[in-house]
């Protein structure tokens, strides 16, 4: 059985976005495409209802491109258990109130036993300073915390 990878919204956004002049974002876009083309097939990919909702926002053409990718991936439901865990992440201050969706991404993956949460959100998700505290809180709540990482970290080279 393949390991499970939850594709957070930033991954689909970078995968389908038009090229940019911002060097950092352009590098993230390229790394995302490389990972998608060379490594994605080694995993069972998952998204959630939340990813689908976020991907549907914004420019209609860009949203269509994101949804075309998402529609090929199994979708996890947002459960009451995930919402409770996400609320706990916010209430203890690990994720700011205004970024509760980020806590929900973590909770959805933990509740569903997903191995990896793949993201380019390094502010609230793939953040080395917060990682240990998030893992500790999620595991203290009785769930295995996914490895929260970027495509670059999930390359096998």
N, C-alpha and C positions, 0 to 999 in steps of 0.2 A: 504494500500500500504506500502511495506517495504521501509526503508530508503536505500539510495544508497551509496555503498562503492566502491571507485576506488582503485583497487589493483595495487600499484606501483611496479616496477620491483624487488625491494629488497625483497618484500614479497614472490613472486614466487620463487626467487632465494633461499631464506632461507627455503622455504617449500620443495624444491626438492633437496637441496644440500646434499652431503655426510656429515656424522658427522665430526666434527673438534675437535682439541685439544684446540683451543682457547676458554677459558671459557665464555667470553662475547658473542662471536658469537654462541657458542653451546646453551647458554641460549636463545638467540634470535631465534634460530632455533626451540627450544622446545616450546617457547611461541607462535611462528607462527603456529606450528602444533596444539597446544592446541586450539588456536583461530579458526583455519581452521576447526577442527573437532567438536568444541562445539558451535561456534558463527556464523560462516560464513553463515549458512543457515537462520539466522534471518534477513539477508540483501539481497538486490539485488546487486550482484557484477558486476563491470564493469572494463574493461581495455581499453587501447587506442592503436592506431596504433603504437605510440611511445613505449609503453610497449612491444608490440610484436616485434618490431625491436630490442630493447635492449636485450630482452630475447633470440633472435635468434643468438646473438653474442657468441663467445668463443667456448669452447669445444663442439664438435658436439653432443656427448651423453648427456651432461648437458643441452645443448640448446633444444634437443628433449624433455627431461623431463619437462623443463619449458613450452615449446610450447604445450605439451599435456594438461597441466593445463589451459593455456590461451585459447586454442581452444574451451574450454567448457564455456567461459565467453563472453558476448556481448562486441563488440569492438567499442569504440567511435572514430570518425574521427578527425583528426587534421584540424581545420578550420582556415581560415584567421583571424577571430576574436580572436581565441586562440593564434595564432602566434603574433598578435599585442599586446595582453595583456602580453604575455611572454616577448616580447621585451621591454615592458614598465618596467616590474619587473627587468630586467637586466639593463636597461638604468638608473634607479634611484638607482642602487647599492644594491638592496635587494638580488639579486642572482648574483654571479660572472659570467662574460662573458664565462669563460671556463665551466660553469655548466648550460648553457642555457636550457638544457633538463629538469633540475629540475624546472625551471620557467615554462616550457611548461606543465609539469605535473599539476602544480597549475592552470595554465590558462585553461587547458582542463576541469578540474573538475569544475571550477568556471563558465565557459561558458555553461556547460551542467547541472548546478544546482545540482551537486552531493553533498551529505551531508558530507561525510568523505573521506579524502585522507589517505589511510593506507600505512605506509612506515616505514622502519628502517633507512632511511637517516636522521640522526639527525643533520647533518652539515648544510644543506641548506633547509630542509623541516620541519621536526618535531623538530624545534628549538625554545625553549621558548623565547629566546631573540629576534628572528626575527618575531615570530608569530604575535604579535600585529601590527607591521609595515606592514607585508604582508597583513593581514586582512584589515587594513586601506586603503592600496593602491588598493586592489582588489575591495573593496566595494565603494571606491571613483570613480572607473571606471564603476560603475553601475551593479556589479555582487555580488552575495552572495559568500563569501569565504567559502570553505569547512573547516570542523574541520580537521586539519592536525595532525595525531596521529599515535602511534605505536599500534600493536596488544594488548599489555599489557594494554594500555589506553582504548581500546575498548572491554575489557572483562566486563562481567556483573557479578560481584561477590561482 
